[in-house]
Amino acid sequence: MGEQMDRAKQLIDGLTDEGATIIVARSDIGRWLKQGIFERRGKLVADCCRTITVQHRSDVIKLSGLGGHVVIDDSFTNGNIRPEVKALVEREVAVIRAKQPA
């Protein structure tokens, strides 16, 4: 759990003040991260962040039309997510990031 906490702290500390959309593997992890953002960065940053839970291929549609800073949490990357779902999410996030100004 300590390593997971360290990675979460790094993610939270690396967020911009404008927040981000964070892709997670489970909704409870999303709630835990949002609470951590609130505790470490304050209400203003927490209010600018949202989490999206993606577990199945059908969940990838939730990423359509997203903009701004998008982060894939370790819970998704290292979680029990099917490889084809991971690939779809990574592809969608790459498209979102490519649309961002340099």
C-alpha positions as YAML, in Angstrom:
chain: A
units: angstrom
residues:
- id: 1
  name: MET
  ca: [0.00, 0.00, 0.00]
- id: 2
  name: GLY
  ca: [2.91, 2.36, 0.68]
- id: 3
  name: GLU
  ca: [4.10, 2.24, -2.91]
- id: 4
  name: GLN
  ca: [0.57, 2.92, -4.16]
- id: 5
  name: MET
  ca: [0.33, 5.90, -1.81]
- id: 6
  name: ASP
  ca: [3.65, 7.26, -3.07]
- id: 7
  name: ARG
  ca: [2.50, 6.99, -6.70]
- id: 8
  name: ALA
  ca: [-0.81, 8.66, -5.83]
- id: 9
  name: LYS
  ca: [1.03, 11.51, -4.10]
- id: 10
  name: GLN
  ca: [3.22, 11.96, -7.18]
- id: 11
  name: LEU
  ca: [0.16, 12.06, -9.42]
- id: 12
  name: ILE
  ca: [-1.61, 14.55, -7.15]
- id: 13
  name: ASP
  ca: [1.43, 16.77, -6.74]
- id: 14
  name: GLY
  ca: [1.97, 16.74, -10.51]
- id: 15
  name: LEU
  ca: [-1.49, 18.07, -11.29]
- id: 16
  name: THR
  ca: [-1.76, 21.60, -12.55]
- id: 17
  name: ASP
  ca: [-3.92, 24.09, -10.68]
- id: 18
  name: GLU
  ca: [-6.38, 23.75, -13.56]
- id: 19
  name: GLY
  ca: [-6.93, 20.11, -12.62]
- id: 20
  name: ALA
  ca: [-7.26, 17.08, -14.83]
- id: 21
  name: THR
  ca: [-9.36, 14.14, -15.83]
- id: 22
  name: ILE
  ca: [-7.96, 11.02, -14.21]
- id: 23
  name: ILE
  ca: [-8.74, 7.60, -15.63]
- id: 24
  name: VAL
  ca: [-9.01, 4.92, -12.95]
- id: 25
  name: ALA
  ca: [-9.85, 1.22, -12.85]
- id: 26
  name: ARG
  ca: [-12.47, 1.35, -10.09]
- id: 27
  name: SER
  ca: [-14.81, 4.01, -8.77]
- id: 28
  name: ASP
  ca: [-13.61, 3.56, -5.18]
- id: 29
  name: ILE
  ca: [-10.10, 4.42, -6.33]
- id: 30
  name: GLY
  ca: [-11.50, 7.50, -8.03]
- id: 31
  name: ARG
  ca: [-13.18, 8.62, -4.81]
- id: 32
  name: TRP
  ca: [-9.97, 7.93, -2.86]
- id: 33
  name: LEU
  ca: [-7.93, 10.00, -5.33]
- id: 34
  name: LYS
  ca: [-10.43, 12.87, -5.25]
- id: 35
  name: GLN
  ca: [-10.20, 12.90, -1.45]
- id: 36
  name: GLY
  ca: [-6.41, 12.88, -1.69]
- id: 37
  name: ILE
  ca: [-6.48, 15.78, -4.14]
- id: 38
  name: PHE
  ca: [-8.71, 17.71, -1.76]
- id: 39
  name: GLU
  ca: [-6.42, 17.01, 1.19]
- id: 40
  name: ARG
  ca: [-3.11, 17.71, -0.59]
- id: 41
  name: ARG
  ca: [-4.07, 20.43, -3.06]
- id: 42
  name: GLY
  ca: [-7.23, 21.98, -1.66]
- id: 43
  name: LYS
  ca: [-10.81, 22.42, -2.74]
- id: 44
  name: LEU
  ca: [-10.08, 24.59, -5.78]
- id: 45
  name: VAL
  ca: [-7.89, 21.99, -7.47]
- id: 46
  name: ALA
  ca: [-10.13, 19.12, -6.35]
- id: 47
  name: ASP
  ca: [-13.12, 20.86, -7.90]
- id: 48
  name: CYS
  ca: [-11.22, 21.12, -11.20]
- id: 49
  name: CYS
  ca: [-10.52, 17.38, -11.26]
- id: 50
  name: ARG
  ca: [-12.72, 14.50, -12.23]
- id: 51
  name: THR
  ca: [-12.21, 10.79, -12.36]
- id: 52
  name: ILE
  ca: [-13.54, 8.45, -15.00]
- id: 53
  name: THR
  ca: [-13.78, 4.75, -14.29]
- id: 54
  name: VAL
  ca: [-12.97, 2.52, -17.24]
- id: 55
  name: GLN
  ca: [-13.24, -1.21, -16.74]
- id: 56
  name: HIS
  ca: [-14.74, -2.47, -19.98]
- id: 57
  name: ARG
  ca: [-14.61, -1.72, -23.67]
- id: 58
  name: SER
  ca: [-18.03, -0.04, -23.43]
- id: 59
  name: ASP
  ca: [-16.63, 2.44, -20.87]
- id: 60
  name: VAL
  ca: [-14.17, 3.91, -23.37]
- id: 61
  name: ILE
  ca: [-17.00, 6.04, -24.81]
- id: 62
  name: LYS
  ca: [-16.76, 8.13, -21.62]
- id: 63
  name: LEU
  ca: [-13.52, 9.57, -23.02]
- id: 64
  name: SER
  ca: [-15.12, 10.93, -26.18]
- id: 65
  name: GLY
  ca: [-14.92, 14.67, -26.44]
- id: 66
  name: LEU
  ca: [-12.57, 15.11, -23.51]
- id: 67
  name: GLY
  ca: [-10.08, 17.93, -23.54]
- id: 68
  name: GLY
  ca: [-7.61, 19.37, -21.12]
- id: 69
  name: HIS
  ca: [-5.10, 17.45, -19.09]
- id: 70
  name: VAL
  ca: [-5.83, 13.71, -19.01]
- id: 71
  name: VAL
  ca: [-3.94, 11.33, -16.72]
- id: 72
  name: ILE
  ca: [-4.06, 7.55, -16.61]
- id: 73
  name: ASP
  ca: [-3.74, 6.40, -13.00]
- id: 74
  name: ASP
  ca: [-1.59, 3.42, -12.06]
- id: 75
  name: SER
  ca: [-4.74, 1.61, -10.91]
- id: 76
  name: PHE
  ca: [-5.72, 1.46, -14.56]
- id: 77
  name: THR
  ca: [-2.28, 0.80, -16.00]
- id: 78
  name: ASN
  ca: [-1.39, -1.91, -13.49]
- id: 79
  name: GLY
  ca: [-4.91, -3.10, -12.72]
- id: 80
  name: ASN
  ca: [-6.94, -6.04, -13.87]
- id: 81
  name: ILE
  ca: [-7.99, -4.39, -17.12]
- id: 82
  name: ARG
  ca: [-8.08, -6.39, -20.33]
- id: 83
  name: PRO
  ca: [-5.19, -5.55, -22.68]
- id: 84
  name: GLU
  ca: [-7.51, -4.52, -25.51]
- id: 85
  name: VAL
  ca: [-9.30, -2.05, -23.21]
- id: 86
  name: LYS
  ca: [-5.96, -0.60, -22.10]
- id: 87
  name: ALA
  ca: [-4.95, -0.21, -25.73]
- id: 88
  name: LEU
  ca: [-8.20, 1.57, -26.60]
- id: 89
  name: VAL
  ca: [-7.82, 3.96, -23.67]
- id: 90
  name: GLU
  ca: [-4.18, 4.68, -24.45]
- id: 91
  name: ARG
  ca: [-5.09, 5.38, -28.08]
- id: 92
  name: GLU
  ca: [-7.95, 7.70, -27.08]
- id: 93
  name: VAL
  ca: [-5.75, 9.56, -24.59]
- id: 94
  name: ALA
  ca: [-3.05, 9.97, -27.24]
- id: 95
  name: VAL
  ca: [-5.63, 11.58, -29.54]
- id: 96
  name: ILE
  ca: [-6.77, 13.91, -26.74]
- id: 97
  name: ARG
  ca: [-3.20, 14.90, -25.95]
- id: 98
  name: ALA
  ca: [-2.39, 15.47, -29.62]
- id: 99
  name: LYS
  ca: [-5.17, 18.06, -29.78]
- id: 100
  name: GLN
  ca: [-3.62, 20.06, -26.93]
- id: 101
  name: PRO
  ca: [-1.59, 23.14, -27.78]
- id: 102
  name: ALA
  ca: [2.14, 22.62, -27.46]
...
